[in-house]
Amino acid sequence: MRRIVHGDNLAVLATLPAAFARLAYLDPPFNSGRAQRRDRMTVRRDEAGTRGGFHGERYAVERKRSAEFNDRFDDFTAFLMPRLEATVRCLTPDGSLFVHLDAREVHYVKVALDQLLGRDRFLNEIIWSYDFGGRSKTRWPQKHDTILWYALDPKRYVFDYDAIDRIPYMAPGLVTKEKAARGKTPTDVWWQTIVPTNSREKTGYPTQKPLAILERIVRVHSRKGDVVLDPFAGSGTTGEAAAKHDRDFLLIDESRDAISVMKKRLGQYL
């Protein structure tokens, strides 16, 4: 099962079979109150370019406008919770639910999910921290998102410790050379830059998340051959992470721009 479905995820989820996916990841709109757009910049060497570089080189910069959507909801929790409930129905009894949010709504959704699933099914609040972009001079710059992890059965779920990627020690001199060379496993704070503007990974779709974040979730919380479900699929990062690690995927989005981006990005896996 490797499918991209165009439609309202609430309606599409109702048509899907129960208990077919072992992992679901949702990156819904953040209710930022503004239009979301993330343009893509391309830079090329050009003697007539307006931007200077090393050794007197000149470069031309071209901005390609991305798709745009209005990220504003009068009652965000009322919008999201029926979709989360419909997603949970699609999970296997040992499945995991990951919900990616920011500081505006995460506390409301956490309380609502605790009521829906029970607090005992909540296993982790993962902080994705990044250090990129503008810095406010009137408050501490907001440079993190929150990912909530719930297991449908807190005593039986997939957590493949051996599949966790290793990261460098912050103080390698405090551990043995062997440990420093091997690296350590991450905690519940994940340091990972956003998708760079000129990266090959960049699709130009707004709110695209780094592939490294989704690969970590997919590797650790599912097995080869499992189906990974993403009802707010956007640029298709979840699908690429799943396919790269021999999982199947079902991706849903109501945006025609998203469907177009995903078909182009994931064509080799369909």
N, C-alpha and C positions, 0 to 999 in steps of 0.2 A: 504494500500500500504506500504509494508515493503520489499524493494528490494535492493540487491547489484548487481551492473552491472559492468562487466569487459569490459573495452574498452577505447578508446580515448574519453575524455569527450566532445570534440567539435562535434564529430560524433554522440555520444549517445544523447546529448542534442537536436540535430536537429530532432531526432525521437520522442521526448517526446511531449505530448500535451501542448498547451499554458495555462497559468494561472491556474496551478494545485497546486502550492506550495505557502504557505503564507510566508515562511521564507527560505532564501538561505544563507548559510555560505560557504565561500571559503577560504581555507588555501593553496594557491598555493606554488610552490617552491619559495624560496626567492632570487634566482639568486646570491648565495653566492660565486660562482666561484670555488667551490670545491665539492668533493664527500661528501655526507651526510650519516653518519652512527651513530647510537647511540646504543652501545653495552649494554647488560644487565649483571649486576653483581649479583651473588648469593653467599651468605656467609653461611657457616655451621661450627658447632663446630667440630674440628678435632685435636687430640693431636699432629699429625704430621704437622699441618698447619703452614704456613709461617707468618701469621699475629697474633700479640699478642692482648690480650684484658684485661678486668678487672679481677683482682684476679688471674692473671697468666694463664687464659684460652687461648687456641690456636684455630685459625680458618683457614679454607681453603677457598680461594676465587676462584671462577670460572667465567671466562668471556665468555658470549655467544654472538657471533657476530650477529648483526642485518642485515637486508636487507640494500642495498646501492644503491644510485642513484646519477648521476652526475648533480649537481645543477648549470648549466651554460647555459646562453642564450645570443646570440649576440644582440638580440633586445627583451627584456623581455616584454615591453609594447605591441609590435606587437603580441607576443605569447598570452598574457593574455586577451587583450581587446575583441577579437572575442568570447572568452569563457564567458566573463562577459556579453556581449550582448546577447549571446544565453541563458544564465541563466536568465537574466531579462525577456525574453519572457515567461519563465515558471512561473513567479510570478503572483499572483493575483493582482488586481488593488490596494489593500491595503497592498501589501506585502513589506517586508524589505530585503535588501541586506547587508550582512556583509562580508567585505574583510579583511583578516588578512595578514599583511605584516610587513617588518622591515624597518629600516632607509635607506637601499640601494635604494629601489624602490618606497616607499610609496608616495613621492611627485610627481613622474611622473604619477603614477596610479591615484592619486587624481585629477590631472589636466585633465587626459583623461576621468575619470568618470564624472567630472563636464561638460565636453564637450558632453558626451554621454547622460547624464540624466538631466543636468541643475543644477546649483549651489543651487537652492532652495530646491532640493531634498536631499541635504547633511544635516544630522542632528547632527552627533557626530563624533569626533575623539576620540576613546577610547584608553587609554594607559594601556597595561597590563605590570605591573612592577614586576620583580622578583629579588631576591637577592641570587643567587646561581651560583657556578662555578668559573672559573679562573678570576683573576683580572689583567688587563694590568698595566704595570708600565710606559707606554709611552703616555697614554691618559686615559680619563675617561672611565671606563668599560661600555660597552653597555649591559644594563640589562633591556631592554623593547622591546615590539613589539607594533605595531599600528593596531587597528581594525577600519576600516571606516564603518560607518552606513549610508545607503541611504534608504529613503522611497519613493516608487513609487508615492505616493500621500502624500505630506507633511502636508495635512490637515486631512488625514484619514489613520491611520495605527494602528497596535496593539502595545500598550505599557501598560502592566498590572502592574501598580505601586504596587498593593497589593502583587504581586508575587515576588517582589524584596527581596532577602535575606538581613538580617541585619548583620552588622559588628560592632566590638567594637569601641567606641570613642577613639581617640588618647589621649584625655585629659578628662577622665570621671569626674574628679573633677570639671569641669567647667559647668556641666549640672546637672539636678536633678537626684536623685537616680532612679526614674522611667525611665527616658530617658536612663540613663547608662545601666540599666538592659535590656531595649528593644533593645538597639543598634541603629545605624544610617544606612541609606541607602547609598550605595557607590556613589561616584562622577564618573567622566569620567576617573579617574585613578584607576585601579583595581590592588590591591596588592594580588598576588597569586603565590605560589612557583611553579616551574616546577614539572613534574611528578617524584617523587623520584626514584632512581635507584632500590631500593628494595621494592617499593610499589606493592601491589596487583594489582593496576591499570596499572602497567607497562606492555606493550605488547612486548617491544623490537623493535618496529618499529620506525625508525628515524622520527624526527619532531613531535612525538606524543604530543598533547596539553592536558592540564589538563581538566578532566571532569567538574570540578567546573566552569570553564570559559564557556563551552558550555551549561551547565545546566542553568546558569544565562541568557544567550541569549535566549535559547529555552523557558524558563518559561515566560519571560517578553514579548517576541516578537512573540509569537504564542499562539494558543488556543488548548485545548484538541481536538483530532481528526484531526488537521491540518497535512499537509505533510511538512516535512523539507527536503530541497534539499542540498546535498553536492557533488559538482562535483570533488573535490580533496580529497576524503574521507580518504585516508591513513589508519590509524589504526581503524577507525570507531567510534571515540569519539562522533561525532555528532549523529550517529545512536543510541548509548547507551543513550545519554542525551535525545533524542526525545522519545525513547521507555519508559524510566523510568518515563516520565511525560505524558504518554498516547497520544503521537503524533506518526504519521507514518513517515517513512523516505524513501528517495531514495538516495543511495550512489553510486558514480561512481569512479572508479580508473582503470588506465591501467596497474598497477603493479600486477603481479600474487602473489607476496609476500603480498601485501596489501589485496588482495581478500582472501587469506588464513587466514590472521590475523583476518579480519572482520568476516568471517564465523565462526571461533572458538569463537570470542568474543561475537557475536550477535546471535548465534544459538538459544538461548532460546527465542529470540524475533521474529524470522522469521516465 
